[in-house]
Amino acid sequence: MEKGLVHVYTGDGKGKTTAAFGLALRAYENGMRVCIVQFLKPSPSGEARFIEGLNDARFRVLRFERQHGFTYDPASKQTKALREDTVSALAFIKTLYTEQVCDLLVLDEVICSHQLGLISKEELCSLIEHKPHGCELVLTGRGAPDWLVVLADYVTNMTLVKHPFQDGTDARRGIEY
């Protein structure tokens, strides 16, 4: 079994989650077992709804976050509840590692969870260091810290050049979500 590598999709441009889902579809079609754990996304995106519709145990999308509302106040009830949800997600990931039931694991928006203080540097490093040998690991989110870039094998920076949000265009179903 080949060693699985660590991928990081970061940057302020569009397409990090979409790129991760694209890689996941490629892996699935090549017989790999895929799991996507989404952070900071209490409701499914279009990509997640499609995957869930496959109803195949070899391709799972999980979200542990309940609807809390969002705040930047680290002492708020919402932030504490988000941290509890994050702890549940981390425990699930450790179970995946122990049972070795995943060939490709995507941790969608885990970098943002780290930036918000919901996942510590130590916890994120542990996820990387303890992943099973053959498991490919993908981390997405804006603002990957330098230490994470150094740990990763692949790093893709999605650069924002122009976006319709800048002209006041709202997110469009099927395109942005």
N, C-alpha and C positions, 0 to 999 in steps of 0.2 A: 504494500500500500504506500502510495506516494505521500509525502508530507503535505498537509494542507497549509495554505498561505493565508496571510492577513491582508485584507483589502480595506482601504479607507476612501470613501467618497465624501468630499467636503467642499467648502466654498460657498459663496453667496449667490451663485447661479442656480437656475432651475435644473432638476433632473437627477438628483442624488438617489432618491427613493426609486424613481423609474429605472435608473441604471441597475440598481440592486435587484429589482424585480425582473429585469431582463436577464441578468446573469442567473437568477434563480430559475427562470423558465428554461434556459439553456441546460442547466444542470439537471433539472427534472426530466426533460426530454431525453437526456443521456443516461437515465436510470438512477440518478442520485436521489437520495432522500433529503428533502429541503424543509427547513423550518425558518420562518420569519417571525421575529419578536419585535413588535412595534412599541416604541416608547412615545409618550406625549401625543398619542393618537387614540382617543377613546372611541372613535367611530371609524368604520372601515373606509378606505379609499376605493376607487374604482378597481385598481389592481387587486386589492385584497378581496373584494367581493367576487371577482372573477375566479381567483384561486379557491376561495371557500366553496364556490359553485362546482369545482371539480370533484369535491367530496372524496378525495384520495388521501389516505393516511401517509403517503410518501411526500405530500406537500401541504404543510400547515402554516397558517398565519394566526398569530396570537397577539392579543392586546390585553394587558392586565389593568390598564387605567380605567377607572370609573369616571363618570362625569363629575368633575369637581369645580369647574370654573378655573380661571387662571389668574395668578397674581405673582408679582415679583417679590412679595414679602416672605422671606424665609421662615418667619415665625407664624405665618397664617395657618388656619385649619386646612385650607386647600393644599398648601405645600406639604404639611405633615401627612395628609392623606395620599398625596402623590408619592411621597417617599415610601409609604407603606405599600403602595401598588408596585413601586420599583423594587422593593425588597422581595415581593412575591415573584416578580419577573426574574430576578437574579437567582432565586431558589429554583425556579423552573429550568433556567439555563444550566445550572449545576447538575440537575437531574438528567438533562439531555447529555451532558458530558459523561456522567457516570454510566448511563445506559448505552452510550455510543449509538444512538438511533438517528443521527443526523450527519450527512456528508457535507452539506452546505448550510451554514447558519448565518442569517442576516439579522443584525441588531440595528434596526431602523430608528434613527434619531437618538441613538445612545450617546452620541457626542454632545448633542444639545442637553440631554439629561445630565451629563457630566458638567457642562457649562453652567447649568442652573443649580448645581450642588446636590442633585438627587442621587448621583453616583460618584463616589470618590475616585481619585486617581488610583488608589490602591485596589479598589474593587474592579475598575476597568482593566488595570494591568493584570490582575488575577484572572480575569476572563480570557485574556490573550495568552498568558503563560500556561494556563491549565487546560486549554482546548485540546481535545483528542488529536493525536498525531495526524490522522487522515482527514480531519475536518477543515474545510475552507471557511474562514470567518470574514464576514463583511460588516464594517461599521460605517454608518452614515450620520451626517449632521454637519451643520455649519461650524466653522471655527475650530477645526482639529488643532489641539495644542502641539507644539514642536516635539515634545517627548513621544506623542502618539505617532507622528509622522516618522520618527526614527524607528519605532518598533515595527511598523507596518512593512510588508513586502511590496504592495502596490499602493500608490496614493494618486488619486485623481482629484484635481481641484476644478470644480465647476465655477467658472468665472462669469459674473454678471457683466454683460456689455450693454444690453438694452432689454428692458422688460416693459410690457404694457401697463403694469401697475404704476409705473412712473408717470403715465399719462392719465391715471385714474380708472383704468379698466379693471373691473372686479374679476376674481377668480371664476373661471368658466368650467362647468361640469364637463368631464370627459377630456379636458385639456390640462388644467391645473390640479384637478382632484378627481 
